[in-house]
Amino acid sequence: LSLSTMSLRVLIVTLALLACATLSVHSLSLDLDADRSEWDCTVLVHKVKRPGIEWQRLNCTGVLPSGEHLGPLIFNVATADLSTPGIRVVPAQADPVKQLQNLADMSTQIPNVVLGVNGGYFWRVDSKSFIDDVCFLKSHAEALEKASAEHPNYGIGDGLMVVNGTLLSSNCDCLGYARPTALIIDGHQSRIDVMHRGAPAPPGVLNAIAAGPNLVSL
């Protein structure tokens, strides 16, 4: 939600930005999960990027069920009306040669991009000293293998990514990533699935990208 610029994989939105993976805010009271936490937000910036696409920057404070107060935190939130002609959401993979490619550079690879959101976790194969604290005990050799549904630890990605029906990475089957969540991109039927460790893509999914466990745990 807070837009970082560095990621091997990100969500790039062609003529739109996702409505599902970010928080759609329609009022100043943001309720992520009534049983988990409550948030109150002040709108700092509100812009219409295209017809059907809006972007807001929010200053938010939250209260956890334990009573702990969080914030203030800055959230960048985009909403999109996917019924608007020409608006769609697509996952995209960064250029592996560049290792750490920022969103602005990635946007040059895909035509008609309006907005992008930082995506899933990945293994830093360019660093000999890298320790993967998302997928504990996943090895450098496994990260260099081609992504495989039969071997969820293979590939650079630590979380599920499917583009046009092609599996680019899987949810790893390691400690440290026990509650991956995935944005399943399917037009009006787009949704966020809470998955289990090593879980494959749901049958028939053509486009999906997983994020960290904290996407839903707060």
Protein Blocks (a to p, Z undefined) as FASTA:
>chain_A
ZZcfbdfbdcddehiacfklmccdfbfbdcfblklbccddddfbdcdfbghiacdddddd
dddfkopagdjdddddddddfkbghiacddddddfklopacfklmmmmpghiabdcdddd
dddfkbmkbccfklghiafklmmpccdfklmmgcjblbdcdeehiafbdcddbehilmcc
ddddehjlgccddddehiacdehiabdcdddfklmmZZ
